[in-house]
Amino acid sequence: MRRLFLTAALAALGTGVWAQATGTPQSMSPEQNYYRGRQLEATAGMAAASPHYLEAVRVSNDQIARGTATGNTYVFLTRSLRRLERHSEVVDLGRQGMRAFPTEYRILEAMGQSFFFLGNYAQSLAHMERYASAQPNGESISVAYFFIGEIFRLTNRFHRADMAYTTAMFHEPNMDLWWFRLGEVRERVGDREPAMEAYRRAVALNPAHGGYRQALARLQAE
């Protein structure tokens, strides 16, 4: 359930960026297919998005086989495989891509997500921190810091999780799940008022979510 909740939340991030990607999968580049897939995943679900991710994977693998791969090839190959939850392939092909294009740091972020979902938090953290250091204003910087926060939360390093979530929301302030997570870690260390404020932000962004309202009401009742 936690994975589904996290995946659904991330699928909705920044959909406006992808609105220009249109067409059939076969008429589009891997990059275009990836962004169209993200748009469809957020608005119509994974069944609608999968053909675009699969076509991005097919064309990218063909480019690698023909020796015409670029850094972008590996970026959108690993990102598409990540959306398809083929995490071991993301790691293997990401390593191959980083050997060929060692400054293509966007690959690291995809690998960091897949390491997270494979349960390898140490490698996930290492890849996300390396990405954040190399690309402090990268398009995925908010997601990288969110995953850093998740790792610190799951390993009971709550103050560090607070800093990572706060940084994520500096870059992307409208993710209700992220505010809720921030509230959770603040509550765990006894910061009641800051936790309530984070829960309020989560409720404001998604008032229909019962879990957010319950967390806020619980603290208000204390």
PAZAPA-4460 file (N, C-alpha, C; in steps of 0.05 Angstrom, whole numbers, plus 32768, in hexadecimal, padded with zeros to 4 digits):
% residues 222
    n_x    n_y    n_z   ca_x   ca_y   ca_z    c_x    c_y    c_z   seq   type   mol
   8011   7FE8   8000   8000   8000   8000   8011   8019   8000     1      M     A
   8027   8019   8010   8038   8031   8011   8044   8036   7FF6     2      R     A
   804C   8021   7FE7   8058   8026   7FCD   8044   8031   7FBA     3      R     A
   802B   8027   7FBA   8016   8031   7FA8   8010   804E   7FAE     4      L     A
   800F   8055   7FC7   800A   8071   7FCF   8020   8083   7FC6     5      F     A
   8039   807B   7FC9   804F   808B   7FC1   8050   808E   7FA3     6      L     A
   804C   8077   7F94   804C   8078   7F77   8037   808A   7F6C     7      T     A
   801F   8089   7F77   8009   809A   7F6E   800F   80B7   7F73     8      A     A
   801A   80BD   7F89   8021   80D9   7F8F   8036   80E4   7F7C     9      A     A
   804A   80D4   7F77   8060   80DE   7F65   8056   80DF   7F48    10      L     A
   8043   80CF   7F41   8039   80CF   7F25   802D   80EA   7F1E    11      A     A
   8022   80F8   7F33   8014   8111   7F2E   8027   8129   7F2D    12      A     A
   8041   8125   7F32   8053   813C   7F35   8059   8149   7F1A    13      L     A
   8052   8163   7F18   805B   8173   7F01   804F   816B   7EE7    14      G     A
   8036   8162   7EE6   802B   8158   7ECD   8029   816E   7EB7    15      T     A
   8029   8187   7EBF   8027   819C   7EAB   803F   819D   7E99    16      G     A
   8056   8193   7EA2   806E   8193   7E92   806B   8181   7E79    17      V     A
   805A   816D   7E7B   8059   8158   7E67   8042   815C   7E53    18      W     A
   8033   8171   7E55   801B   8173   7E45   8021   8174   7E28    19      A     A
   8039   817D   7E20   803E   817F   7E04   8045   8165   7DF6    20      Q     A
   8049   814F   7E05   8050   8136   7DFA   8037   8127   7DF1    21      A     A
   8033   8126   7DD6   801B   811A   7DCC   8022   8109   7DB3    22      T     A
   8010   80F6   7DAC   8015   80E5   7D95   8014   80C8   7D9D    23      G     A
   8016   80B6   7D89   8017   8099   7D8F   8033   8092   7D99    24      T     A
   8035   807D   7DA8   8050   8076   7DB2   8065   8073   7D9C    25      P     A
   805D   8067   7D86   8070   8061   7D70   8079   807B   7D62    26      Q     A
   806B   8091   7D65   8072   80AA   7D58   8083   80BC   7D69    27      S     A
   8089   80B3   7D82   8096   80C4   7D95   80B2   80B9   7D9D    28      M     A
   80C3   80CB   7DA6   80DD   80C4   7DB0   80DB   80B8   7DCC    29      S     A
   80F0   80AA   7DD6   80EE   80A0   7DF2   80E8   80B6   7E06    30      P     A
   80F4   80CE   7E02   80EE   80E4   7E15   80D1   80EC   7E13    31      E     A
   80C6   80EF   7DFB   80AA   80F7   7DF8   8098   80E1   7E03    32      Q     A
   809E   80C8   7DFE   808E   80B2   7E08   808E   80B2   7E27    33      N     A
   80A5   80B7   7E33   80A6   80B7   7E50   8094   80CD   7E5B    34      Y     A
   8096   80E5   7E51   8087   80FB   7E5B   8069   80F8   7E56    35      Y     A
   8062   80ED   7E3E   8046   80E7   7E39   803C   80D1   7E4C    36      R     A
   804D   80BD   7E52   8045   80A9   7E65   8040   80B4   7E80    37      G     A
   8051   80C7   7E89   804D   80D3   7EA3   8033   80E3   7EA4    38      R     A
   802D   80F1   7E8F   8014   8100   7E8E   7FFC   80ED   7E90    39      Q     A
   7FFD   80D7   7E80   7FE7   80C5   7E80   7FE5   80B5   7E9A    40      L     A
   7FFB   80AF   7EA6   7FFB   80A1   7EC0   7FED   80B1   7ED5    41      E     A
   7FF1   80CB   7ED5   7FE5   80DD   7EE8   7FC7   80E2   7EE3    42      A     A
   7FBF   80E1   7ECA   7FA3   80E8   7EC3   7F92   80D1   7EBC    43      T     A
   7F9E   80BB   7EB2   7F8D   80A5   7EA8   7F96   808A   7EB3    44      A     A
   7FAD   8089   7EC1   7FB5   806F   7ECD   7FCB   8062   7EBE    45      G     A
   7FD6   804D   7ECB   7FED   803F   7EC0   7FE7   8030   7EA6    46      M     A
   7FCF   8026   7EA3   7FC9   8017   7E8A   7FCC   8029   7E72    47      A     A
   7FC4   8042   7E74   7FC7   8055   7E5E   7FE4   805D   7E59    48      A     A
   7FF3   805E   7E6F   800F   8067   7E6D   8022   8052   7E64    49      A     A
   801D   8039   7E6A   8030   8023   7E65   8039   8022   7E48    50      S     A
   8028   8024   7E34   8032   8022   7E18   8048   8037   7E12    51      P     A
   8046   804E   7E1E   805A   8062   7E19   8074   805B   7E27    52      H     A
   8073   8052   7E3F   808B   8049   7E4D   8098   8032   7E3E    53      Y     A
   8088   801F   7E36   8093   8007   7E28   80A0   800F   7E0E    54      L     A
   8094   8022   7DFF   80A0   802B   7DE6   80BA   803A   7DEB    55      E     A
   80BB   804A   7E01   80D4   8057   7E08   80EA   8043   7E0E    56      A     A
   80E3   802E   7E1C   80F6   8019   7E22   80FF   800B   7E08    57      V     A
   80ED   8005   7DF7   80F4   7FF6   7DDE   8107   8007   7DCD    58      R     A
   8100   8020   7DC8   8111   8031   7DB7   812C   8036   7DC4    59      V     A
   812C   803A   7DDE   8146   803F   7DEC   8158   8027   7DEA    60      S     A
   814D   800F   7DEE   815D   7FF7   7DEC   8167   7FF3   7DCF    61      N     A
   8157   7FFB   7DBC   8160   7FF9   7DA0   8177   800C   7D9B    62      D     A
   8176   8024   7DA6   818C   8038   7DA3   81A5   802D   7DB0    63      Q     A
   81A3   8020   7DC6   81BA   8015   7DD3   81C6   7FFE   7DC2    64      I     A
   81B5   7FED   7DB7   81BE   7FD7   7DA7   81CC   7FE0   7D8D    65      A     A
   81C2   7FF7   7D82   81CE   8002   7D69   81E6   8014   7D6E    66      R     A
   81EC   8018   7D88   8203   8029   7D8E   81FE   8047   7D8A    67      G     A
   81E4   804F   7D8B   81DD   806B   7D87   81D2   8078   7DA1    68      T     A
   81D6   806B   7DB7   81CB   8075   7DD0   81D9   808E   7DD9    69      A     A
   81C9   80A0   7DE5   81D3   80B8   7DF1   81CD   80B7   7E0F    70      T     A
   81D6   80CB   7E1D   81CE   80CD   7E3A   81B0   80CD   7E3D    71      G     A
   81A2   80DC   7E2C   8185   80DC   7E2D   8179   80C1   7E2A    72      N     A
   8185   80B0   7E19   817B   8095   7E15   8179   8087   7E30    73      T     A
   818E   8088   7E40   818E   807A   7E5A   817D   8088   7E6E    74      Y     A
   817B   80A2   7E6D   8169   80B1   7E7F   814C   80A7   7E7C    75      V     A
   8142   80A7   7E64   8126   80A1   7E60   8121   8083   7E5F    76      F     A
   8136   8073   7E5A   8133   8056   7E5D   8130   804F   7E7B    77      L     A
   8141   805A   7E8C   813F   8053   7EA8   8126   805F   7EB5    78      T     A
   811F   8077   7EAD   8106   8083   7EB8   80EE   8073   7EAF    79      R     A
   80ED   806A   7E96   80D6   805A   7E8D   80D5   803F   7E9B    80      S     A
   80EB   8032   7E9E   80EC   8019   7EAD   80E4   801D   7ECA    81      L     A
   80EC   8034   7ED5   80E4   803A   7EF1   80C5   803C   7EF3    82      R     A
   80B8   8049   7EE0   809B   804B   7EE1   808E   8030   7EDE    83      R     A
   809B   801E   7ECF   8091   8003   7ECB   8098   7FF1   7EE3    84      L     A
   80A6   7FFB   7EF7   80AE   7FED   7F0F   80C1   7FD6   7F08    85      E     A
   80D1   7FD9   7EF4   80E5   7FC5   7EED   8100   7FCE   7EF9    86      R     A
   8101   7FCD   7F13   8116   7FDB   7F22   8132   7FCF   7F1E    87      H     A
   8134   7FB5   7F1D   814E   7FA9   7F19   815A   7FB1   7EFE    88      S     A
   8149   7FB4   7EEA   8152   7FBD   7ECF   815B   7FDA   7ED1    89      E     A
   814D   7FEA   7EE0   8156   8006   7EE4   8172   8007   7EEF    90      V     A
   8177   7FF7   7F03   8191   7FF7   7F10   81A7   7FED   7EFC    91      V     A
   81A1   7FD7   7EEE   81B5   7FCC   7EDC   81BB   7FDF   7EC5    92      D     A
   81A6   7FE9   7EB8   81AA   7FFA   7EA1   81B3   8016   7EA9    93      L     A
   81AC   801E   7EC1   81B6   8037   7ECC   81D4   8036   7ECF    94      G     A
   81DE   8020   7EDA   81FB   801D   7EDD   8209   801E   7EC2    95      R     A
   81FD   8011   7EAE   8208   8011   7E93   8208   802E   7E88    96      Q     A
   81F2   803C   7E8D   81F1   8057   7E83   8205   806A   7E90    97      G     A
   8209   8066   7EAA   821C   8077   7EB8   8239   8071   7EB0    98      M     A
   823E   8059   7EA9   8259   8053   7E9E   825E   8061   7E83    99      R     A
   8249   8061   7E73   824B   806E   7E58   824A   808D   7E5A   100      A     A
   8239   8097   7E6D   8235   80B4   7E6F   8237   80BB   7E8C   101      F     A
   824F   80BD   7E97   8252   80C0   7EB4   8248   80DA   7EC0   102      P     A
   8242   80EE   7EAF   8237   8107   7EBA   8219   810A   7EB5   103      T     A
   820D   80F4   7EAC   81F0   80F5   7EA8   81E2   80EE   7EC2   104      E     A
   81E1   8101   7ED4   81D9   80FC   7EEF   81BB   80F6   7EF2   105      Y     A
   81AC   80FC   7EDE   818F   80F6   7EDF   818B   80D8   7EE2   106      R     A
   819D   80C8   7ED7   819B   80AB   7EDA   819C   80A3   7EF7   107      I     A
   81AD   80B1   7F07   81B0   80AB   7F23   8196   80AD   7F32   108      L     A
   8185   80C1   7F2B   816C   80C5   7F39   8159   80AD   7F34   109      E     A
   8158   80A4   7F1B   8147   808C   7F15   8151   8074   7F24   110      A     A
   816C   8070   7F25   8177   805A   7F33   8171   805C   7F51   111      M     A
   8172   8075   7F5C   816C   8079   7F78   8150   8071   7F7F   112      G     A
   813D   8077   7F6E   8121   806E   7F73   811F   8050   7F72   113      Q     A
   812C   8044   7F5F   812A   8027   7F5D   8137   8018   7F74   114      S     A
   814E   8022   7F7C   815B   8017   7F94   8148   8019   7FAC   115      F     A
   813A   802F   7FAE   8127   8033   7FC4   8112   801D   7FC4   116      F     A
   8105   8019   7FAD   80F0   8005   7FAB   80FA   7FE9   7FAC   117      F     A
   8114   7FE5   7FA7   8120   7FCA   7FAB   8128   7FC6   7FC9   118      L     A
   8125   7FDB   7FD9   812B   7FD9   7FF6   8148   7FDD   7FFD   119      G     A
   8157   7FE7   7FE9   8173   7FED   7FEE   8176   800A   7FF5   120      N     A
   8171   8011   800E   8170   802D   8015   818B   803B   8014   121      Y     A
   81A0   802B   801B   81BB   8037   801A   81C3   8040   7FFE   122      A     A
   81BD   802F   7FEA   81C4   8037   7FCF   81B1   804C   7FC5   123      Q     A
   8198   804B   7FCC   8185   8060   7FC4   818E   807B   7FCF   124      S     A
   8196   807C   7FE8   819F   8095   7FF4   81B8   809F   7FE6   125      L     A
   81CB   808D   7FE1   81E4   8095   7FD4   81DE   80A1   7FB8   126      A     A
   81CC   8095   7FA9   81C7   809F   7F8E   81B7   80B9   7F8F   127      H     A
   81A4   80BB   7FA1   8195   80D4   7FA3   81A6   80EB   7FAC   128      M     A
   81B7   80E6   7FC0   81C9   80FC   7FC9   81DD   8104   7FB4   129      E     A
   81E7   80F1   7FA5   81F9   80F8   7F8F   81EB   8108   7F79   130      R     A
   81D2   8100   7F73   81C3   8110   7F60   81BE   812C   7F6A   131      Y     A
   81B5   812F   7F83   81AF   8149   7F8E   81C8   815B   7F8F   132      A     A
   81DF   814F   7F95   81F7   815F   7F95   81FF   8169   7F79   133      S     A
   81FB   8157   7F65   8203   815E   7F4A   81EF   816F   7F3C   134      A     A
   81D5   816D   7F43   81BF   817B   7F35   81AD   8189   7F49   135      Q     A
   81B8   819D   7F57   81A8   81AA   7F6C   818F   81B8   7F62   136      P     A
   818D   81BD   7F49   8175   81C9   7F3D   816A   81B7   7F27   137      N     A
   8170   819D   7F28   8166   818B   7F14   8148   8187   7F15   138      G     A
   813D   817D   7EFF   811F   817B   7EFE   8114   8167   7F12   139      E     A
   8125   8155   7F1C   811B   8141   7F2F   8126   8146   7F4B   140      S     A
   812F   815E   7F51   813C   8163   7F6B   8128   8160   7F82   141      I     A
   810F   8169   7F7E   80FB   8166   7F93   80F6   8148   7F99   142      S     A
   80F4   8138   7F85   80F0   811B   7F88   8108   810E   7F96   143      V     A
   8120   8117   7F8F   8138   810C   7F9C   8137   8111   7FBA   144      A     A
   8131   812A   7FC1   8131   8130   7FDE   8119   8122   7FEC   145      Y     A
   8103   811E   7FDE   80ED   810F   7FEA   80F6   80F3   7FF1   146      F     A
   8104   80E6   7FDE   810D   80CA   7FE4   8122   80CA   7FFA   147      F     A
   8133   80DE   7FFA   8147   80E0   8010   8138   80E2   802B   148      I     A
   8122   80F2   802B   8112   80F4   8043   8105   80DA   804A   149      G     A
   80FB   80CB   8037   80EF   80B1   803C   8103   809E   8048   150      E     A
   811B   809E   803E   812F   808B   8049   8136   8093   8065   151      I     A
   8139   80AC   806B   813F   80B4   8087   8127   80AE   8099   152      F     A
   810F   80B2   808F   80F7   80AB   809F   80F6   808D   80A6   153      R     A
   80FA   807D   8091   80F8   8060   8095   810F   8054   80A5   154      L     A
   8125   8063   80A8   813B   805A   80B8   813D   806B   80D2   155      T     A
   8127   8078   80D9   8124   8085   80F3   8138   809C   80F8   156      N     A
   813F   80AA   80E2   8150   80C2   80E5   813E   80DA   80DF   157      R     A
   812D   80E0   80F2   8116   80F2   80ED   811E   810F   80E8   158      F     A
   8132   8119   80F7   813A   8134   80F2   8145   8138   80D6   159      H     A
   8154   8125   80CD   815F   8126   80B2   8149   8123   809D   160      R     A
   8135   8112   80A3   811E   8110   8092   8110   812A   808F   161      A     A
   810C   8138   80A6   80FF   8153   80A6   810E   8165   8093   162      D     A
   8128   8166   8094   8137   8178   8083   8134   8171   8065   163      M     A
   8134   8157   8060   8132   814E   8044   8116   8154   8039   164      A     A
   8101   814E   8048   80E6   8154   803F   80E2   8172   803B   165      Y     A
   80ED   8182   804D   80EA   819F   804B   80F8   81A9   8032   166      T     A
   810F   819D   802B   811D   81A5   8013   810D   819D   7FFA   167      T     A
   8101   8185   7FFB   80F0   817C   7FE5   80DA   8190   7FDF   168      A     A
   80CD   8199   7FF5   80B6   81AB   7FF2   80BE   81C8   7FEC   169      M     A
   80D7   81CF   7FF1   80E0   81E8   7FE7   80DF   81E9   7FC9   170      F     A
   80E5   81D2   7FBD   80E5   81D0   7F9F   80C9   81CA   7F94   171      H     A
   80B9   81BB   7FA4   809E   81B3   7F9A   808B   81B3   7FB2   172      E     A
   807E   81C9   7FB7   806E   81CC   7FCF   8052   81C1   7FCF   173      P     A
   8049   81B5   7FB9   802D   81AE   7FB6   8028   8190   7FB7   174      N     A
   803A   8181   7FC4   8037   8164   7FC6   802C   815C   7FE2   175      M     A
   8013   8155   7FE3   8006   8151   7FFD   8013   813A   800D   176      D     A
   801B   8124   7FFF   8028   810E   800D   8042   8118   801A   177      L     A
   8051   8129   800D   806A   8133   8018   8065   8143   8032   178      W     A
   8051   8154   8032   804A   8162   804B   8042   814F   8061   179      W     A
   8033   813A   805A   802B   8127   806E   8043   8118   807A   180      F     A
   8056   8111   8069   806E   8103   8073   807E   8116   8085   181      R     A
   807F   8130   807E   808C   8143   808F   807F   8144   80AA   182      L     A
   8064   8145   80AA   8056   8144   80C3   805C   812C   80D4   183      G     A
   805E   8115   80C7   8064   80FC   80D5   807E   80FD   80E4   184      E     A
   8093   8106   80D6   80AE   8106   80E3   80AF   811B   80F8   185      V     A
   80A2   8131   80F4   80A1   8145   810A   8092   813B   8122   186      R     A
   807D   812D   811D   806E   8121   8134   807F   810C   8142   187      E     A
   808F   80FD   8134   809F   80E8   8140   80B4   80F4   8153   188      R     A
   80BD   810C   814F   80D1   8118   8160   80C4   812C   8174   189      V     A
   80AA   812D   8175   809C   813D   8189   8098   815A   8181   190      G     A
   809C   8161   8168   8098   817D   815F   807A   8180   8157   191      D     A
   8069   8184   816B   804D   8182   8167   8042   8199   8155   192      R     A
   8049   81B1   815B   803F   81C8   814A   8048   81C7   812D   193      E     A
   8063   81C2   8129   806B   81C0   810D   805F   81A8   80FF   194      P     A
   805A   8192   810E   804D   817B   8102   8030   8182   80F9   195      A     A
   8022   8190   810B   8007   8198   8104   8006   81AA   80EB   196      M     A
   8019   81BC   80E9   801A   81CE   80D2   801F   81BE   80B9   197      E     A
   8030   81AA   80BA   8035   8199   80A2   801B   8189   809B   198      A     A
   800E   817E   80AF   7FF5   8170   80AA   7FE0   8183   809E   199      Y     A
   7FDF   819B   80A8   7FCC   81AF   809D   7FD1   81B3   807F   200      R     A
   7FEA   81B5   8078   7FF1   81B9   805C   7FE9   81A1   804B   201      R     A
   7FEC   8189   8056   7FE4   8171   8048   7FC5   8171   8044   202      A     A
   7FB7   8178   8059   7F99   8179   8057   7F90   818E   8043   203      V     A
   7F9D   81A5   8044   7F96   81BB   8031   7F99   81B2   8014   204      A     A
   7FAE   81A3   800F   7FB3   819A   7FF4   7FA1   8182   7FEC   205      L     A
   7F99   8172   7FFF   7F88   815A   7FF9   7F74   8156   8010   206      N     A
   7F60   8167   8011   7F4D   8165   8028   7F3D   814C   8029   207      P     A
   7F3C   813C   8013   7F2C   8124   8013   7F3B   810C   8020   208      A     A
   7F55   8110   8025   7F65   80F9   8030   7F60   80F6   804E   209      H     A
   7F53   80E0   8055   7F4C   80DC   8071   7F64   80DA   8084   210      G     A
   7F79   80CD   807A   7F91   80CA   808B   7F9D   80E4   8093   211      G     A
   7F9E   80F7   8081   7FA8   8112   8088   7F97   811F   809D   212      Y     A
   7F7D   811E   8099   7F6B   812B   80AC   7F6D   811E   80C8   213      R     A
   7F70   8104   80C8   7F72   80F5   80E2   7F8B   80FD   80F0   214      Q     A
   7FA2   80FF   80E2   7FBB   8106   80EF   7FB9   8122   80FB   215      A     A
   7FAD   8134   80ED   7FAB   814F   80F7   7F98   8150   810F   216      L     A
   7F81   8142   810D   7F6E   8142   8123   7F7B   8135   813C   217      A     A
   7F8B   8121   8138   7F97   8113   814F   7FA9   8127   815F   218      R     A
   7FB9   8136   8151   7FCA   8149   815F   7FBA   8160   816B   219      L     A
   7FA5   8169   815D   7F95   817F   8167   7F87   8177   8181   220      Q     A
   7F81   815D   8184   7F73   8153   819C   7F85   814F   81B4   221      A     A
   7F9F   8150   81B0   7FB1   814B   81C6   7FB3   8164   81D8   222      E     A
***
